[in-house]
């Protein structure tokens, strides 16, 4: 079974549709309210994680499943830099790029890692004497504290992140006991 594909953007369009799609899928599969809420929470957190880490977002979301296994998919494009890549890969259960399979996949991944740009920080424009007076925590990313990642890892059975060029594919798997 595969649900409808929902398009989500960074203005929030499609976010509620994705959660509603998750509710409909849970109802169609006859899940109890607790399991339905778990899937909804996974949906919300994976969308929040993708938006927080990648910034601008135009993504596709859908659910696939058989029996009691649910795979929630999100695919989006982003301008990749080293920090985004590291944050995304650290969100995966195995902390590896799922798109890097086989010899050629691993070779392509190594090449992409070498070619990805460093993140640009506004502090680089400040003179060193001013930077010395500013606490290091002033430049930490306040928008993303890792909450979504911790919720996903706690609720989901598996989180896979595949990065190929500027395309990020996230698959969150959950097996419902039943």
ABEGO torsion letter per residue (X at the ends): XBBBBBBBBAAGBGAAAAAAAAAAAAAAAGBBAAAAAAAAAAAAAAAAAAAAAAEBBBBBBBBBBBEABBBBBBBBBBBBBAAAAAAAAAABAAGBBAABBEAAAAAAAAAAAAABBBBBBAAAABBAAAAAABBAAAABBAABAGAAAAAAAAABABBBBBBBEABBBBBBBBBBBX
